[in-house]
Structures are given as structure tokens and as C-alpha cells.
Amino acid sequence: MITTLAMMLVFIRFMLQFAGMDARDPVAHAAYRATHIVDVFGRIFPTVGHGRISTAAIVLMFLIRLIDISGKAALTHHGIGPIQLFFTGSLSLILDFLQMCRYLVIGSIIVSWIVVLTNNMHPILGLIVRVAEPILAPFRRITPNLGMIDLSPMVAFFVFYLLEMIIGSIAGNMLPMLG
């Protein structure tokens, strides 16, 4: 539970930085403060992509995932080797990342409906839209422009879901061989 919350916070921080939102932004400020540990890791792991991709956040999410897997293995009195831990951690991190992106896409769909129905944009709703935009932008380039109907969130949702299924299948087939 605690590791899930920590993963979500670091993912939000990663996405804020990926969306180019500054720590001085009043809506994003709280998330940046709650995840200050990413800045500490940032001294070791640099950002790439013109400062938009935080390798520190990725490494921190990976470490949180490893701690979660190791803790569950210890609680069930099952040992886990370092190679299996690495691959399990890597694959589950990728799956978690895809799932969180899918949830963010769902959130952007819901926000767009709320904005259309209420004709009002609360700052938190704007934050969701801004954070989801870097995920949706590539899909907007490949989906047809139908005027007021934006198919990119649906296409993104299905692509993320399909990737989850494929990687989950690979993980299901590969991990028993490592154990």
C-alpha cells in the first residue's frame, strides 16, 4: 500500500516534468514538494530530453518496485534471486507505468466530458489535461481529425492496454523460467 502510493507520487512527478510543468506552478507545486527525493536522486541521475525525462524518477520507481517485490517475497518466506528480482522488477515497472498512463488517459477523457458539461475548468482538471497531453500528442498526429470528436484518447487507451497484454504475456512466460 505504501509502495503503491510512493509509486503513484513519483509517477505524477515524472509526468509533471515530462509535461514541462515547472515547480513554481501553483497547482504542481505540492507534487514537487512531496517528491523532493527525486531532486536528491537527480544529483546522481541526470535528466534527458532537454530536462523533461527524469531518469532519477525512473530509478526511484524501480527501487520502490524492488523493495515491494522483496518485501512480499520475505513476508511469504519465498526467496527471490537477484536475476529474478531484476527481471520481475523491470517487467512489473513497465506494466505499472503503462497502467498509470492508461489511467491518465481515462482521466483526461473524464475531464474533457466534465469541461464540456460544466463549461468550467478547475485548476486540478487543467493539471490532468496538461499532464496527459505529452501522452496523447503522438496519437493525435496519427488519428484523423474529426472536428470536435477526438479519437486519440481512445486509440491511446487501446494501445496502452494492448502493450500491457503483450508485456504481461511475455512476463508470464519468462519469469517461471528464471525462478
C-alpha positions in Angstrom: 0.0 0.0 0.0 2.7 2.5 0.9 4.9 1.4 -2.0 1.8 1.9 -4.3 1.3 5.4 -3.0 5.0 6.2 -3.4 5.0 4.8 -6.9 2.0 7.0 -7.8 3.6 10.1 -6.4 6.8 9.6 -8.2 4.9 8.8 -11.4 3.0 12.1 -11.0 6.3 13.9 -10.6 7.7 12.2 -13.6 4.7 13.2 -15.7 4.7 16.8 -14.4 8.3 17.1 -15.5 7.6 15.3 -18.8 4.8 17.7 -19.5 7.2 20.6 -18.8 5.4 21.9 -15.8 7.6 23.9 -13.5 7.8 23.5 -9.8 6.7 27.1 -9.4 3.3 26.3 -11.0 0.9 26.7 -8.1 -1.0 23.5 -9.0 2.1 21.4 -9.5 4.0 22.8 -6.5 2.6 20.4 -3.9 3.5 17.4 -6.0 7.1 18.7 -6.5 7.4 19.3 -2.7 6.0 15.8 -1.9 8.5 14.2 -4.2 11.6 16.2 -3.3 13.5 12.9 -3.0 13.6 12.9 -6.9 15.7 16.1 -6.7 18.1 14.3 -4.4 18.4 11.4 -6.9 18.6 13.9 -9.7 22.1 14.8 -8.4 23.2 11.3 -9.4 20.9 10.5 -12.3 20.6 13.4 -14.9 17.6 14.4 -16.8 17.5 13.7 -20.5 15.3 15.0 -23.3 16.0 18.7 -22.6 15.2 18.2 -18.9 11.9 16.6 -19.5 12.7 13.0 -18.8 13.7 12.4 -15.2 16.0 9.3 -15.0 16.0 9.9 -11.3 12.3 9.4 -11.1 12.6 6.2 -13.2 15.3 4.8 -11.0 13.4 5.7 -7.8 10.3 4.0 -9.2 12.4 0.9 -10.0 13.9 0.9 -6.4 10.4 1.2 -4.9 9.3 -1.7 -7.1 12.3 -3.8 -6.0 11.5 -3.1 -2.3 7.9 -4.0 -2.8 8.8 -7.3 -4.5 11.5 -8.2 -1.9 9.2 -7.3 0.9 6.4 -9.5 -0.4 8.8 -12.4 -1.0 10.1 -12.1 2.5 6.6 -12.0 4.0 5.7 -15.2 2.2 9.0 -16.8 3.1 9.9 -17.3 -0.5 13.4 -16.4 -1.5 14.0 -14.4 -4.7 17.3 -14.4 -6.6 18.9 -11.2 -7.8 18.3 -12.0 -11.5 14.6 -12.9 -11.0 14.3 -9.8 -8.8 15.7 -7.6 -11.6 13.5 -9.0 -14.3 10.4 -9.1 -12.2 11.1 -5.6 -11.1 11.7 -4.4 -14.6 8.7 -6.0 -16.1 6.3 -5.0 -13.3 7.6 -1.4 -13.5 6.9 -1.3 -17.2 3.4 -2.8 -16.6 2.8 -0.3 -13.8 3.9 2.6 -16.0 1.7 1.5 -18.9 -1.3 1.1 -16.5 -0.7 4.5 -14.9 -0.6 6.0 -18.4 -3.8 4.3 -19.3 -5.4 5.7 -16.1 -4.2 9.1 -17.0 -5.8 8.8 -20.4 -9.1 7.7 -18.8 -8.8 10.8 -16.5 -8.3 13.1 -19.5 -11.4 11.6 -21.1 -13.5 12.2 -18.0 -12.1 15.7 -17.6 -13.0 16.6 -21.2 -16.5 15.5 -20.5 -16.7 17.5 -17.3 -15.4 20.6 -19.0 -17.9 20.2 -21.9 -20.8 19.6 -19.5 -20.0 22.3 -16.9 -18.2 24.7 -19.3 -15.7 25.3 -16.4 -12.1 24.3 -16.0 -10.9 23.9 -12.4 -7.1 24.1 -12.0 -6.9 20.4 -11.0 -8.7 19.4 -14.1 -6.3 21.6 -16.1 -3.4 19.8 -14.5 -4.8 16.4 -15.6 -5.1 17.7 -19.1 -1.6 19.2 -19.2 0.0 16.0 -17.8 -1.9 13.8 -20.2 -1.0 15.9 -23.3 2.5 14.5 -23.9 1.0 11.0 -23.9 -1.8 11.9 -26.2 0.2 14.2 -28.6 1.7 11.3 -30.7 -1.7 9.7 -31.0 -3.2 13.0 -32.2 -0.8 13.0 -35.1 -1.9 9.6 -36.3 -5.6 9.8 -35.7 -7.9 11.5 -38.2 -9.2 15.0 -37.4 -13.0 14.7 -37.0 -13.6 18.2 -35.8 -15.0 18.1 -32.2 -14.5 14.4 -31.8 -11.0 13.5 -30.7 -10.2 9.8 -31.2 -6.7 10.0 -29.8 -7.6 9.2 -26.2 -9.4 6.0 -27.2 -6.6 5.0 -29.5 -4.0 5.7 -26.8 -6.1 3.7 -24.2 -6.2 0.6 -26.5 -2.5 0.9 -27.4 -1.6 1.0 -23.7 -3.9 -1.9 -23.0 -2.5 -3.9 -25.8 1.0 -3.3 -24.7 0.1 -4.3 -21.2 -1.4 -7.6 -22.5 1.7 -8.3 -24.7 4.3 -7.5 -22.0 2.2 -9.3 -19.3 2.2 -12.4 -21.6 5.9 -12.1 -22.0 6.4 -11.7 -18.3 4.1 -14.7 -17.6 6.1 -16.9 -19.9 9.6 -15.6 -19.0 9.5 -15.3 -15.2 8.8 -19.0 -14.4 12.0 -19.9 -16.4 14.0 -17.5 -14.2 12.8 -19.0 -11.0 
